[in-house]
Amino acid sequence: MSDGAVYAGIDVGSATAKAVLLDAAGVVRGTSVIASGGNLSDSAQRCLALAANEAGVAPDACSAVVATGYGRERVSARSSAVTEITCHARGALALFPEARSVVDIGGQDSKAIALDERGRVLRFEMNDKCAAGTGRFLEVMARLLEIELDAFGGRALQAAAPVKISSTCTVFAESEVISHLARNENVDDIIGGLCNAIASRVYGLASRARLTAPTIMTGGVARNQGVVKAMEALLGAPIHTPDTPQIVGAYGAALIARERAGAEAS
């Protein structure tokens, strides 16, 4: 690293904690994703330590640390805290400069963010009151179907006739799935219906936020191609997904940490 300086972003969500370390040139040197668990402060510390270890530095060597996410105020190492809306927008724009909207689907909330040509947030809509439209919804259904969650995307793409999941409530949707299983419906069709259901829920946020293309999807659910394809069909446009969509908020936080440290130094 040119001057030895490192900058960290920590995104502490209700389901996972993510950390990204950048060097002075803005190059990613370390990343980490772990389950948040019951102690958000401890999860943040462990996540930062893992990313720092990958970067080859001590956790307390960071020149600035920006915390974001649900548990941002629990990050003891933070220099400052920034909302996840701002951090996801910043990270998404850095990865895809043409982006004009961000759809983030995390473990327990989802967001739709509209950006201007400079990457500033114009409008946003957020669902943090209900598990429907989040990764938790898919986790519940994966357990019910006894299928690994990572297999959901591929199975959804194999659906010949996705079933209709009409309930917007996770509990009632679970009952619907049980009914489909009782009728011996094809499991891939059920999974396809579940992915369509979560996309439909998030599309409601996107409509209210008046999103425009190009769109980037972030969060762990962005790894599920069934949901991505369903969202593309609803939006009528391709969706761009980063290689590591879970860390986009932490990446944006790290970029902000680096920018703020540079502004203070000047």
Secondary structure, 3 states (H helix, E strand, C coil): CCCCCEEEEEEECCCEEEEEEEECCCCEEEEEEEECCCCHHHHHHHHHHHHHHHHCCCHHHCCEEEEECCCHHHCCCCCEECCHHHHHHHHHHHHCCCCCEEEEECCCCEEEEEECCCCCEEEEEEECCCCCCCHHHHHHHHHHHCCCHHHHHHHHHCCCCCCCCCCCCHHHHHHHHHHHHHCCCCHHHHHHHHHHHHHHHHHHHHHHCCCCCCEEEECHHHHCHHHHHHHHHHHCCCEECCCCHHHHHHHHHHHHHHHHHHHHHC
